[in-house]
Amino acid sequence: MLRLSPFTLHQPKTLDEATQLLAQHAPDVRVISGGTDLLPNMKLAQTKVTHLVSAKFLEELHGIERTETHVRIGAATGLKTLAEDPDVLELLPALAYAASRIASPQIRNMGTLGGNISLDTRCRYINQSELWREALGGCLKSHGTECHVVPGGQGCVAALSADTVPSLIAYGAVVELASDKGLRRAPVSELFQQDGTWHVRIAREELLVAVEIPIPSPQTRVAYRKWAVRQSIDFPLVSVAVRLDVADGVLAGGSVVVGALGPRPRVLTLERLVGSTLDEKLAQALGQMVYDRARPLPNIPYDAEYRRERMVVEVRRAVRSLVGLPERPLTPQA
């Protein structure tokens, strides 16, 4: 049986109190809300801290608010709430769908948007028991000096597997972070770095307060696609969000955001395809672009080359769903 090491749970009632606690105990501290990722990692001794700061009583971190220009979502808002909220379903359907595909109903009842954004990176060599990792000799993320995915590699390439992040980037979301020094804002697209040991640019003493998403224009279309072996529980083996900006019936811009590759999502812009008609040729072109520029690594289970082929299929399916084309059967040319 895996047991939690002893820790102190702090339950602040105000944002100021919470940021003071984080500053006081950093770096030996984490924020906890649902705990669906943090607590298992603590049991596996992947995360070793002795102080947890609860977000339960922090009003600023809860709820969904719609304004004329933005949707503001508190970081402690539950994934089930996010997937079912009428405003999110109407204005940000790709985000609602991404939230609905996370894990199982039980986990979505506990997990939060902030927790999913802050989800620790995953790798077949780190997400094991401490005894297993010691037998292997560790890795760059676990008391070792070697990357088993990229031999000779100088940085950890564990994969970010957060379902909501590709959609948030595609929608142009911005996060609000609080510390004892004040508030700062950062685009979600700039929140991640290419270091799997600490991939998210949130300092130990910072608290993720909320996510603010501009309401898309009627000419902006976003879709999220995820592939995993099972329909529930599993982290994505392939995850893509496609954004198409349309003007006068042709492509005016957009992006493809690919997750589950490494510590940072890959964002591909569509400038070269501006002016393209919204048809099957566009779906094929985006699929080929992703195949050429986003290569999966053997850092998570399943064959990397198959994941590359499947990534192309999911991008093409996302485009077809956005331009009103029927979904095609799964074949090498899908």
C-alpha positions as CSV (number, residue, x, y, z in Angstrom):
1,M,0.0,0.0,0.0
2,L,1.3,3.5,-0.9
3,R,1.0,5.9,2.0
4,L,1.1,9.7,2.1
5,S,4.0,11.2,4.0
6,P,3.0,13.6,6.8
7,F,2.1,17.1,5.8
8,T,0.4,20.2,7.2
9,L,-2.8,21.4,5.6
10,H,-3.4,25.1,5.7
11,Q,-7.0,26.5,5.1
12,P,-6.8,30.2,4.5
13,K,-10.0,32.3,4.2
14,T,-8.6,35.1,2.2
15,L,-6.4,35.5,-0.9
16,D,-3.9,37.6,1.1
17,E,-3.6,34.9,3.8
18,A,-3.1,32.2,1.1
19,T,-0.3,34.1,-0.7
20,Q,1.4,34.8,2.6
21,L,1.4,31.1,3.5
22,L,2.8,30.2,0.1
23,A,5.6,32.8,0.5
24,Q,6.3,31.6,4.0
25,H,6.7,27.9,3.1
26,A,8.0,28.0,-0.5
27,P,9.4,26.0,-2.1
28,D,8.2,23.2,0.3
29,V,4.5,23.9,-0.5
30,R,1.7,23.2,-3.0
31,V,-1.8,24.5,-3.6
32,I,-4.5,21.8,-3.3
33,S,-8.1,21.9,-4.4
34,G,-9.4,18.6,-5.9
35,G,-6.1,16.8,-5.3
36,T,-6.7,14.2,-8.0
37,D,-3.2,14.6,-9.4
38,L,-1.3,16.0,-6.5
39,L,-2.1,13.3,-3.9
40,P,-1.3,10.3,-6.0
41,N,2.0,11.9,-7.0
42,M,2.7,12.5,-3.3
43,K,2.0,8.8,-2.6
44,L,4.4,7.9,-5.4
45,A,7.0,10.3,-3.9
46,Q,7.2,12.1,-7.2
47,T,6.1,15.3,-5.3
48,K,7.7,15.7,-1.9
49,V,6.3,18.6,0.2
50,T,5.2,19.0,3.8
51,H,2.8,22.0,3.4
52,L,-0.4,22.1,1.4
53,V,-2.5,25.3,1.0
54,S,-6.2,24.6,0.4
55,A,-8.2,26.7,-2.1
56,K,-11.5,25.6,-0.7
57,F,-12.5,28.8,1.1
58,L,-11.0,31.3,-1.4
59,E,-14.0,32.9,-3.1
60,E,-12.0,34.5,-5.9
61,L,-11.1,31.0,-7.1
62,H,-14.6,29.8,-7.5
63,G,-17.3,30.3,-10.1
64,I,-17.9,31.3,-13.7
65,E,-18.6,34.9,-14.7
66,R,-19.7,36.1,-18.1
67,T,-19.1,39.8,-19.2
68,E,-19.7,41.5,-22.6
69,T,-16.1,40.6,-23.7
70,H,-14.8,37.7,-21.6
71,V,-15.6,34.6,-19.6
72,R,-13.8,34.5,-16.3
73,I,-13.4,31.1,-14.7
74,G,-12.1,30.7,-11.2
75,A,-9.2,28.3,-10.9
76,A,-11.0,26.1,-8.3
77,T,-14.1,25.7,-10.5
78,G,-14.8,22.0,-10.9
79,L,-14.4,20.2,-14.2
80,K,-17.9,18.9,-14.1
81,T,-19.2,22.4,-13.6
82,L,-17.0,23.6,-16.5
83,A,-18.3,20.9,-18.8
84,E,-21.9,21.7,-18.1
85,D,-22.0,25.4,-17.6
86,P,-24.5,27.0,-20.2
87,D,-22.2,30.0,-21.0
88,V,-19.2,27.8,-21.5
89,L,-21.2,25.4,-23.7
90,E,-22.5,28.3,-25.8
91,L,-19.4,30.4,-26.1
92,L,-16.5,28.0,-25.6
93,P,-17.8,24.6,-26.7
94,A,-14.3,23.1,-27.3
95,L,-13.3,23.9,-23.7
96,A,-16.5,22.3,-22.4
97,Y,-15.9,19.2,-24.4
98,A,-12.3,19.0,-23.3
99,A,-13.4,19.2,-19.7
100,S,-16.0,16.5,-20.3
101,R,-13.4,14.0,-21.6
102,I,-11.1,14.2,-18.6
103,A,-10.8,10.9,-16.7
104,S,-14.0,9.7,-15.0
105,P,-17.2,11.3,-13.5
106,Q,-15.8,10.7,-10.0
107,I,-12.5,12.6,-10.9
108,R,-14.4,15.4,-12.7
109,N,-16.5,15.9,-9.6
110,M,-13.3,16.5,-7.6
111,G,-10.8,17.9,-10.2
112,T,-10.6,21.6,-11.0
113,L,-9.6,23.8,-14.0
114,G,-6.6,25.2,-12.2
115,G,-5.5,21.7,-11.3
116,N,-5.7,20.5,-14.9
117,I,-3.7,23.5,-16.1
118,S,-1.1,22.8,-13.4
119,L,-1.1,19.0,-14.1
120,D,2.3,17.5,-13.6
121,T,4.1,16.1,-16.6
122,R,3.9,12.4,-17.2
123,C,6.4,9.9,-18.5
124,R,6.5,6.1,-18.5
125,Y,9.8,6.3,-16.5
126,I,8.6,8.7,-13.8
127,N,5.0,7.7,-13.2
128,Q,5.9,4.6,-11.2
129,S,6.6,3.8,-7.6
130,E,9.7,5.1,-5.9
131,L,11.0,1.5,-5.6
132,W,10.6,1.0,-9.3
133,R,12.4,4.2,-10.1
134,E,15.2,3.4,-7.8
135,A,15.7,0.0,-9.5
136,L,15.9,1.8,-12.9
137,G,18.5,4.2,-11.5
138,G,16.2,7.2,-11.7
139,C,16.0,9.8,-14.5
140,L,16.4,13.6,-14.9
141,K,13.2,14.1,-13.0
142,S,13.8,11.5,-10.3
143,H,17.2,11.6,-8.6
144,G,19.0,10.4,-11.7
145,T,21.3,11.8,-14.4
146,E,19.9,10.2,-17.6
147,C,16.9,10.6,-19.7
148,H,15.6,7.2,-20.8
149,V,13.4,8.6,-23.5
150,V,16.2,10.6,-25.2
151,P,19.5,9.0,-24.3
152,G,22.0,11.8,-23.7
153,G,19.3,14.4,-23.5
154,Q,20.0,17.4,-21.3
155,G,16.4,18.1,-20.3
156,C,13.4,16.2,-19.1
157,V,10.9,15.6,-21.9
158,A,8.0,14.3,-19.8
159,A,4.7,15.1,-21.5
160,L,2.0,17.7,-20.5
161,S,-1.2,15.7,-20.7
162,A,-3.7,18.4,-19.6
163,D,-6.9,18.2,-21.7
164,T,-8.0,21.8,-21.2
165,V,-4.7,23.5,-22.1
166,P,-4.8,23.1,-26.0
167,S,-8.3,24.6,-26.1
168,L,-7.4,27.4,-23.7
169,I,-4.4,28.3,-25.9
170,A,-6.6,28.1,-29.1
171,Y,-9.1,30.5,-27.5
172,G,-6.4,33.0,-26.4
173,A,-6.9,32.5,-22.7
174,V,-5.0,34.5,-20.0
175,V,-4.3,33.4,-16.4
176,E,-4.3,35.6,-13.3
177,L,-1.7,34.7,-10.7
178,A,-1.4,36.1,-7.2
179,S,1.5,36.3,-4.8
180,D,2.5,38.3,-1.8
181,K,4.0,40.8,-4.3
182,G,0.7,41.4,-6.1
183,L,-1.1,40.1,-9.2
184,R,0.2,39.3,-12.6
185,R,-1.3,38.1,-15.9
186,A,0.1,35.7,-18.5
187,P,-1.2,34.2,-21.7
188,V,-1.7,30.4,-21.3
189,S,0.4,30.0,-24.5
190,E,3.4,31.4,-22.6
191,L,2.7,29.6,-19.4
192,F,4.8,26.5,-20.2
193,Q,8.5,25.8,-20.7
194,Q,10.5,23.0,-22.2
195,D,11.6,21.5,-18.9
196,G,9.6,18.5,-17.7
197,T,10.9,18.8,-14.1
198,W,9.0,22.1,-13.6
199,H,7.2,22.8,-16.9
200,V,4.8,25.5,-15.8
201,R,5.9,29.1,-15.3
202,I,4.1,29.4,-12.0
203,A,6.4,30.1,-9.0
204,R,6.0,28.0,-5.9
205,E,4.8,31.1,-4.0
206,E,2.2,32.0,-6.7
207,L,-1.5,31.0,-6.7
208,L,-3.4,30.5,-9.9
209,V,-6.6,32.6,-9.3
210,A,-8.6,32.6,-12.5
211,V,-8.6,32.1,-16.3
212,E,-10.0,34.8,-18.5
213,I,-11.0,33.9,-22.0
214,P,-12.1,36.5,-24.7
215,I,-15.5,35.7,-26.2
216,P,-14.8,34.5,-29.7
217,S,-16.4,36.2,-32.7
218,P,-18.9,34.3,-34.8
219,Q,-16.2,33.9,-37.3
220,T,-13.9,31.9,-35.0
221,R,-14.3,28.2,-34.8
222,V,-12.5,25.9,-32.3
223,A,-12.6,22.1,-31.9
224,Y,-10.8,19.8,-29.6
225,R,-10.0,16.2,-30.3
226,K,-8.5,13.6,-27.9
227,W,-7.5,10.0,-28.5
228,A,-6.8,7.5,-25.7
229,V,-7.0,3.7,-25.6
230,R,-10.1,3.8,-23.2
231,Q,-13.0,6.3,-23.3
232,S,-12.6,7.1,-19.7
233,I,-9.8,7.4,-17.0
234,D,-6.9,7.6,-19.5
235,F,-4.7,10.6,-20.1
236,P,-4.6,11.6,-23.8
237,L,-2.2,9.8,-26.0
238,V,-3.0,12.4,-28.7
239,S,-4.6,15.8,-28.0
240,V,-5.2,18.6,-30.5
241,A,-7.1,21.8,-30.6
242,V,-7.8,23.5,-34.0
243,R,-8.8,27.1,-34.4
244,L,-10.0,28.5,-37.7
245,D,-10.6,32.2,-38.2
246,V,-12.9,32.7,-41.2
247,A,-13.7,35.8,-43.3
248,D,-15.7,35.9,-46.5
249,G,-16.0,32.2,-46.6
250,V,-12.2,31.5,-46.6
251,L,-9.5,30.9,-44.0
252,A,-8.3,34.2,-42.5
253,G,-6.0,32.7,-39.8
254,G,-5.9,30.3,-36.9
255,S,-3.7,27.7,-35.2
256,V,-3.3,24.1,-34.3
257,V,-2.3,23.3,-30.7
258,V,-0.8,19.9,-30.1
259,G,-0.5,18.4,-26.6
260,A,0.9,15.2,-25.2
261,L,4.2,15.7,-27.0
262,G,6.6,17.1,-24.4
263,P,6.5,19.6,-21.4
264,R,5.1,22.4,-23.6
265,P,2.3,22.3,-26.1
266,R,3.3,22.8,-29.8
267,V,1.5,25.8,-31.4
268,L,1.4,25.9,-35.2
269,T,0.0,29.0,-36.9
270,L,-1.8,28.9,-40.2
271,E,-0.4,31.9,-42.0
272,R,0.7,29.9,-45.0
273,L,-2.9,28.6,-45.5
274,V,-4.7,32.0,-45.3
275,G,-7.1,32.3,-48.2
276,S,-7.7,28.6,-48.4
277,T,-11.3,27.4,-49.0
278,L,-13.0,25.5,-46.2
279,D,-13.0,22.1,-47.7
280,E,-11.3,18.7,-47.6
281,K,-8.1,20.1,-49.1
282,L,-7.8,22.3,-46.0
283,A,-8.2,19.2,-43.7
284,Q,-5.6,17.3,-45.6
285,A,-3.2,20.3,-45.6
286,L,-3.5,20.8,-41.8
287,G,-3.0,17.1,-41.2
288,Q,0.2,17.1,-43.3
289,M,1.5,20.2,-41.6
290,V,1.1,18.6,-38.2
291,Y,2.7,15.4,-39.4
292,D,5.7,17.3,-40.6
293,R,6.2,19.6,-37.6
294,A,5.0,17.7,-34.5
295,R,6.7,14.4,-33.7
296,P,5.6,12.4,-30.6
297,L,8.3,10.9,-28.4
298,P,8.2,7.5,-26.7
299,N,7.7,9.3,-23.3
300,I,4.2,8.0,-22.7
301,P,2.6,4.6,-23.5
302,Y,1.7,3.4,-27.0
303,D,3.8,3.4,-30.1
304,A,5.1,6.9,-31.0
305,E,4.8,6.5,-34.7
306,Y,1.2,5.3,-34.4
307,R,0.5,8.3,-32.3
308,R,1.9,10.5,-35.0
309,E,-0.4,9.0,-37.6
310,R,-3.4,9.2,-35.2
311,M,-2.5,12.9,-34.5
312,V,-3.0,13.6,-38.3
313,V,-6.4,11.8,-38.2
314,E,-7.6,13.8,-35.2
315,V,-6.5,17.1,-36.8
316,R,-8.4,16.3,-40.0
317,R,-11.5,15.2,-38.1
318,A,-11.4,18.5,-36.1
319,V,-11.2,20.5,-39.3
320,R,-14.1,18.6,-40.9
321,S,-16.2,19.2,-37.9
322,L,-15.5,22.9,-38.1
323,V,-16.3,23.3,-41.8
324,G,-19.3,21.0,-41.9
325,L,-17.8,18.0,-43.7
326,P,-18.8,14.4,-42.6
327,E,-16.4,12.3,-40.5
328,R,-14.6,9.6,-42.5
329,P,-13.8,6.1,-41.4
330,L,-10.4,5.5,-39.7
331,T,-8.0,4.6,-42.6
332,P,-4.5,5.6,-43.3
333,Q,-5.9,8.4,-45.5
334,A,-8.5,9.6,-42.9
